[in-house]
């Protein structure tokens, strides 16, 4: 388990490299074509190599920066029109009538929990209030060949732009939240990148408490209570999705990542034969059945408001089957040294772990590569 940092972890997601065409701006055309066709570490056919060598920071530093330029808005395919697959034999994530090889980065946040909605009492502004800072980083990422950015929204409920009732469930959004979502899409359009917005994280299961003068609700009680979950869907997820869909740049929203590494906020046995779940310290854990029910409802709500795809940022292939009963468009796995040690990709693959019929994206991995490979003398590919 590793907390995401600003953008030092590679995200293998949705490069705009379809059928050897649409090579990312600033990327080497020959290497982009080679990577799109190369065999993959997990034999998934859709898992990607580490992305461009981006500047990194220590994992304990949740800070960063990021800015716009002009680009044509483009047109979103009519939902009623048939999608003609331009590369039917290629594997990858389907978007706008093309199969796209996965390549991008985790930026995660500029200010933890503040990018969407801001945290007024702490003087932290969201995207729409401080666009220049975000624009600078997006420009730098785009210059490195990044095409998709995995960006966290509510890893904790710090922002006053989300209101809560006495029962701890969301009652609505306000402040700058909708404007921040739309400004993020505008900046994505300006830099020709796509966004995968991650709604929640295992961090959100920190119990309700007051921190530095803020009353910070926890997600655990909402997940455990279907009535509270329904309020979250209607009063938070739906309005945020509406903010995306009302943007002229909505095509830049390629997927909703429902939650980052939910397995660390779960306890007890797996519903589908994976190893038991052991929650992280200090979190209000829920069962697999409770988390699955919550994510099913969340996916359904987002689909009713948004045409973007849906995925879940799973912590590891250790729990490969955890989300196979949730309506996702592609599976997403995170991969670190501990995963490689216990579940090496040479023998533990998506195909033999029960993941089939959908693309598999490596959503997090160390930008510098796996130290376990070098230390144990395993082949790099």
C-alpha positions in Angstrom: 0.0 0.0 0.0 1.5 3.3 -1.0 -0.1 6.7 -0.8 -0.2 8.4 -4.2 2.1 11.3 -4.7 1.8 14.3 -6.9 2.9 12.7 -10.2 5.9 10.4 -9.5 3.9 7.2 -10.0 3.2 6.1 -13.5 -0.4 5.5 -14.6 -0.8 3.1 -17.4 -4.1 4.5 -18.7 -5.5 5.5 -22.1 -2.7 6.8 -24.2 -4.1 8.2 -27.4 -2.0 5.8 -29.4 -4.6 3.9 -31.4 -3.5 1.4 -34.0 -0.1 3.1 -34.3 -1.7 6.5 -35.0 -2.3 9.6 -32.9 1.2 9.5 -31.3 1.2 11.7 -28.2 2.7 15.2 -28.8 6.3 15.3 -27.7 6.6 11.5 -27.8 9.0 9.6 -30.0 6.8 8.1 -32.8 8.8 4.9 -33.1 8.9 4.2 -29.4 5.2 4.9 -29.0 4.3 2.5 -31.8 6.7 -0.1 -30.4 5.3 0.2 -26.9 1.7 0.0 -28.1 2.4 -3.4 -29.7 4.9 -4.8 -27.1 4.1 -7.8 -25.0 3.2 -6.8 -21.5 4.5 -7.8 -18.0 1.3 -9.5 -17.0 0.4 -11.0 -20.4 -2.9 -9.0 -20.1 -2.6 -7.5 -23.6 -3.7 -4.2 -22.2 -1.3 -3.5 -19.3 1.3 -0.9 -20.1 4.9 -0.2 -19.6 5.9 2.5 -17.2 5.2 5.9 -18.8 7.6 8.7 -19.6 10.2 9.5 -16.9 8.4 12.1 -14.9 9.9 14.2 -12.1 9.2 12.5 -8.8 8.9 13.4 -5.1 9.0 11.5 -1.9 5.8 9.7 -1.2 5.2 11.6 2.0 5.0 14.9 0.2 1.4 15.5 -1.0 2.0 18.8 -2.7 2.4 20.1 -6.2 1.6 22.5 -8.8 0.1 22.7 -12.4 -1.8 25.6 -16.5 -3.9 26.4 -20.2 -3.5 27.0 -23.8 -5.9 26.9 -26.7 -7.1 23.7 -28.4 -10.1 22.8 -30.4 -12.9 21.5 -28.3 -13.5 18.6 -30.7 -16.8 16.8 -30.9 -18.0 14.0 -28.8 -19.5 11.0 -30.7 -23.3 11.1 -30.7 -24.4 8.5 -28.1 -27.1 7.3 -30.5 -24.7 6.9 -33.4 -23.0 3.6 -34.1 -19.4 3.4 -33.1 -17.2 2.1 -35.9 -14.1 0.4 -34.4 -11.1 1.7 -36.4 -8.8 -1.0 -35.1 -10.9 -4.1 -34.2 -8.0 -6.4 -33.6 -6.2 -4.2 -31.1 -6.6 -4.5 -27.4 -7.0 -1.6 -25.1 -9.5 0.8 -23.6 -12.2 1.9 -26.0 -12.9 5.6 -26.2 -14.4 7.6 -29.0 -14.6 4.7 -31.4 -10.9 3.7 -31.0 -9.0 1.1 -29.0 -6.4 3.0 -27.1 -3.2 1.8 -25.5 -2.9 2.7 -21.9 -0.3 5.3 -20.9 -0.5 8.2 -18.5 0.4 9.3 -14.9 -0.9 9.6 -11.4 -0.8 13.3 -10.5 -3.2 12.6 -7.5 -3.3 16.1 -6.1 -2.0 19.6 -6.0 -3.3 20.0 -2.4 -4.6 16.8 -0.8 -8.4 16.9 -0.7 -8.6 20.5 -1.9 -8.3 20.5 -5.6 -12.0 20.0 -6.1 -13.9 22.3 -3.8 -11.0 24.0 -2.0 -10.4 24.1 1.8 -11.2 27.7 2.7 -10.1 27.6 6.4 -6.7 26.3 5.4 -6.3 28.8 2.5 -6.2 26.1 -0.1 -7.9 26.8 -3.4 -9.5 24.6 -6.0 -8.7 24.5 -9.7 -11.0 27.3 -10.7 -9.7 29.7 -8.1 -6.0 29.1 -8.9 -5.9 27.9 -12.5 -2.4 29.0 -13.2 -0.9 26.6 -10.6 -2.7 23.7 -12.1 -2.1 24.7 -15.7 1.7 24.7 -15.2 1.8 21.1 -14.1 -0.6 19.9 -16.8 1.6 21.6 -19.4 4.6 19.9 -18.0 2.9 16.5 -18.0 1.6 17.0 -21.6 5.1 17.9 -22.7 6.4 14.6 -21.3 3.9 12.7 -23.5 1.3 12.1 -20.8 -2.2 11.6 -22.2 -4.3 10.6 -19.2 -4.1 11.9 -15.6 -5.5 10.0 -12.7 -6.6 12.8 -10.3 -8.1 12.3 -6.8 -11.2 14.3 -5.8 -12.3 13.4 -2.2 -9.6 11.3 -0.4 -10.9 13.0 2.7 -14.0 15.2 3.2 -12.1 18.3 4.0 -13.9 20.7 1.6 -16.8 22.8 2.7 -18.0 22.6 -0.8 -19.7 19.3 0.2 -22.4 19.8 2.9 -23.4 17.0 5.3 -26.5 16.3 7.3 -26.7 15.4 11.0 -26.6 11.7 9.9 -23.2 12.1 8.3 -24.5 11.7 4.7 -24.0 14.4 2.0 -26.8 16.8 1.5 -25.4 18.7 -1.5 -22.5 20.5 -3.2 -21.7 24.1 -3.4 -18.8 26.5 -3.2 -16.4 26.1 -6.1 -16.8 22.3 -6.6 -18.7 22.4 -9.9 -16.5 25.2 -11.2 -13.4 23.3 -10.3 -14.5 20.2 -12.1 -15.3 22.3 -15.2 -12.0 24.2 -15.1 -10.1 20.9 -14.8 -11.8 19.7 -18.0 -11.0 23.0 -19.7 -7.4 22.7 -18.8 -7.3 19.1 -20.0 -8.7 20.3 -23.4 -6.1 23.0 -23.6 -3.3 20.5 -23.1 -4.9 17.6 -25.1 -5.0 15.2 -22.1 -7.8 13.1 -20.6 -8.9 12.8 -17.0 -9.7 9.9 -14.8 -11.2 11.4 -11.7 -10.9 9.2 -8.6 -13.8 10.0 -6.3 -12.7 8.4 -3.0 -9.9 6.5 -1.4 -9.4 4.1 1.5 -8.2 7.3 3.3 -11.9 8.5 3.3 -12.6 5.7 5.7 -10.8 7.5 8.5 -13.4 7.8 11.3 -15.3 11.0 11.6 -13.3 13.5 13.7 -12.2 17.1 14.0 -8.9 18.0 12.4 -7.3 21.4 12.7 -10.6 23.1 13.3 -12.5 21.1 10.5 -15.2 18.6 11.2 -14.3 15.8 8.8 -16.9 13.1 8.2 -15.8 9.5 7.4 -17.1 7.4 4.6 -17.5 4.2 6.6 -20.9 4.9 8.1 -22.3 6.0 4.7 -21.1 2.7 3.1 -22.6 0.6 5.9 -26.0 2.2 5.6 -27.9 1.9 2.2 -30.1 4.9 3.0 -27.0 7.1 3.6 -25.4 5.6 0.5 -28.4 6.7 -1.5 -28.0 10.2 -0.3 -24.3 10.3 -1.3 -25.3 9.1 -4.8 -28.0 11.7 -5.2 -26.4 14.6 -3.5 -22.7 14.2 -4.3 -22.0 11.8 -7.1 -24.9 12.8 -9.3 -24.2 16.6 -9.1 -20.5 16.1 -9.7 -21.2 14.0 -12.8 -23.7 16.6 -14.0 -20.9 19.2 -13.7 -18.8 17.1 -16.1 -21.6 16.5 -18.6 -22.5 20.2 -18.7 -19.0 21.1 -19.7 -18.2 21.7 -23.4 -15.1 19.7 -22.8 -16.8 16.6 -21.3 -15.1 14.3 -23.8 -11.9 14.9 -21.8 -13.4 12.8 -18.9 -12.5 9.3 -20.0 -13.4 7.4 -16.8 -14.6 7.6 -13.2 -12.3 5.7 -10.8 -14.8 5.0 -8.1 -12.3 4.6 -5.3 -8.6 4.2 -4.8 -7.5 0.9 -3.3 -10.8 0.1 -1.4 -9.3 -3.2 -0.2 -7.4 -1.4 2.5 -10.7 -0.3 4.1 -12.1 -3.8 4.1 -12.1 -6.6 6.6 -13.0 -10.3 6.5 -13.4 -12.9 3.8 -13.7 -12.3 0.1 -17.0 -13.0 -1.6 -15.3 -14.7 -4.5 -12.4 -16.8 -3.1 -9.6 -14.2 -3.0 -7.5 -13.9 0.2 -9.2 -12.3 3.2 -9.0 -8.5 3.5 -7.0 -6.9 6.3 -7.7 -3.2 6.8 -5.2 -0.5 7.3 -4.6 0.8 10.8 -7.0 3.4 12.0 -9.7 3.0 9.3 -13.4 2.2 9.8 -13.4 -1.0 7.8 -16.4 -2.5 6.0 -17.1 -6.0 4.6 -16.6 -7.0 1.0 -20.4 -7.3 0.6 -20.9 -3.7 2.0 -18.2 -2.2 -0.2 -19.4 -4.1 -3.3 -23.0 -2.9 -2.8 -21.8 0.7 -2.3 -19.7 0.6 -5.5 -22.5 -1.0 -7.5 -24.8 1.8 -6.5 -22.2 4.4 -7.2 -21.4 3.0 -10.6 -25.1 3.0 -11.5 -25.6 6.6 -10.4 -22.7 7.8 -12.4 -23.8 6.0 -15.5 -27.2 7.6 -15.2 -25.6 11.1 -15.3 -22.4 10.6 -17.3 -21.2 8.9 -20.4 -17.6 8.4 -19.1 -16.4 4.9 -18.4 -16.1 3.4 -14.9 -13.3 1.6 -13.2 -12.0 0.8 -9.6 -8.4 1.3 -8.5 -7.8 -2.1 -7.0 -4.8 -2.4 -4.7 -3.4 -5.5 -6.1 -4.0 -8.7 -8.2 -4.0 -10.4 -4.8 -7.8 -9.5 -4.8 -8.3 -9.9 -8.6 -11.9 -11.1 -8.4 -13.0 -8.5 -5.9 -14.7 -6.2 -8.4 -15.7 -8.6 -11.2 -19.3 -8.3 -10.2 -19.4 -4.5 -10.3 -20.3 -2.8 -13.6 -16.9 -1.5 -14.7 -15.6 -1.0 -18.2 -12.1 -2.0 -17.5 -10.2 -3.6 -14.6 -7.5 -1.5 -12.9 -4.7 -3.1 -10.8 -1.9 -1.4 -8.8 1.5 -3.0 -8.7 4.4 -2.5 -6.3 7.3 -4.5 -5.0 5.3 -6.4 -2.4 2.8 -7.5 -5.1 5.7 -8.7 -7.3 7.3 -10.6 -4.5 4.1 -12.6 -3.7 2.2 -12.4 -7.0 4.9 -12.2 -9.7 3.5 -11.3 -13.1 5.4 -14.1 -14.7 3.0 -16.6 -13.1 0.1 -14.6 -11.7 -1.6 -13.0 -14.7 -5.0 -11.4 -15.2 -6.0 -14.3 -17.4 -5.3 -17.0 -14.8 -6.6 -14.8 -12.0 -10.2 -14.6 -13.2 -10.0 -11.3 -15.1 -11.3 -11.8 -18.6 -13.6 -10.1 -21.1 -12.5 -6.6 -20.3 -9.2 -4.6 -20.7 -6.8 -4.6 -17.8 -5.0 -1.3 -16.9 -2.1 -1.0 -14.5 -3.3 2.0 -12.7 -0.3 2.5 -10.3 3.3 1.4 -10.4 6.7 2.9 -9.4 8.0 5.2 -12.0 11.5 4.0 -11.4 10.5 0.3 -11.8 10.3 -2.5 -9.3 13.3 -2.8 -7.0 12.4 -6.5 -6.5 13.3 -7.2 -10.1 16.8 -5.8 -9.8 17.4 -7.3 -6.3 16.3 -10.8 -7.2 17.7 -10.9 -10.7 14.3 -11.3 -12.4 14.0 -10.2 -16.0 12.7 -6.7 -16.5 10.0 -7.8 -19.1 
